[in-house]
Amino acid sequence: MKFELQHTDTGSKARAGVLNTDHGQIQTPIFMPVGTIGSVKAINFDQLKNNINAQIILGNTYHLYLRPGTEVLEAAGGLHKFINWDRPILTDSGGYQVYSLAERRKLTEEGAKFQSHIDGSRHMFTPENVMDIQRKIGADIIMGFDECPPYPSTYQYAEKSMHLTHRWLDRCIQRFDSTEPLYGYEQALFPILQGSTFADLRKQSAEYIASKNAFGNAIGGLSVGEPHEIMYELTDLVCNILPADKPRYLMGVGTPDNILECIALGVDMFDCVMPTRNGRNGMLFTAEGFINIKNKKWEKDFSAVDATHLPQHSKAYLRHLFMAGEMLGPQLASLQNLSFYLWLVGEARKHIQANTFSTWKPVMVQKLKTRL
């Protein structure tokens, strides 16, 4: 596995690179569709490859551990074979899901005890067994087990949480280094940086995980409710500390304009449920702005939803599908949004390579914020 930094934009910190894995090449900056339980909602794998050109997708350790379970995944030969996907996969460690189960979990030095959201059964995640679970899932890139503090957090809570994440990381690395991949291809471990919205904690965490010399590094605990300006400020801060020769992954971000702003700060990898979740609710992202397709104004608009990504269907038709409760509506909207997100990071890459990113980005951001 290898990351090659190819070009940095002359007017910003935006980077173009290539991440090589045993399941294929990933051109950065990249957006990764979220396939939490082994499927990207409302999208089939032919569409992911041929319409969207997804170079990598996500799975989630917490959800896959509960269902179908590691026993099934191991018997199948790993998640790639189970879902018949031959391109790279990244798995989140489940730390964020444990965070979201605040009323169903208990944190200790050992790990996190939690109740399944499915049947209430009790489980324990530790840094060690989360590494073992991700070995069995078989993703190309796996995440360290972390605690994601809520927003807002007190300084005392954020500091204590950060140090717990660091201690858990050391145990993750020890377990990762003492075990081998199960399916004959390489896996890489990314530590997760935390520190809530406190700049000194973020700096401390960035320095700590950078010192581990991992293959890549992830920025966690942002896009959890804090103002965008704070997210940008802290992302800029930590990107100045994280090694330039390693990929940087900003977890759970975000809107199209969030992505462009953070590419400008030096981030390489993004994921978010927004394109599919918002698509299922009738919000479409396009290069000219965003659309609520349920609005009556589109009832007799027979122009294409998007001439580039969904040229074969009109706004009026897509609105009709939503108003009729037809499942094809959310499917087409999700297809549009993911296609657009992958197009957007591809355009960003072209502009980085041409040294025009810093002039293209502000114009594009204004369009992206426009409600059509």
Buried (B, 14 or more C-beta within 10 A) or exposed (E): BEBEBEBBBEBBBBBBBBBEBEBEBBBBBBBBBBBBBBBBBBBEBEBBBEBBEBBBBBBBBBBBBBEBEBEEBBEBEBBBBBBEBEBBBBBBBBBBBBBBBEEBBEBEEEBBBBBBEEEEEEBEBBBBBBBBBBBBBBBBBBBBBBBBBBBEBEEEEBBBBBBBBBEBBBBBBEBBEEEEBBBEBEBBBBBBBBBBBBEEBBBBBBEBBBEBEBBBBBBBBBBBEBEBEBBBBBBBBBBEBBBEEBBBBBBBBBBBBBBBBBBBBBBBBBBBBBBBBBBBEBBBBBBEBBBBBBBEEBEEBEEBBBEEBBEEBBBBBBBBBBBEEEEBBBBBBBBBBBBBBBBBBBBBBEBBBEBBBBEBBEEBBEBBEEEB
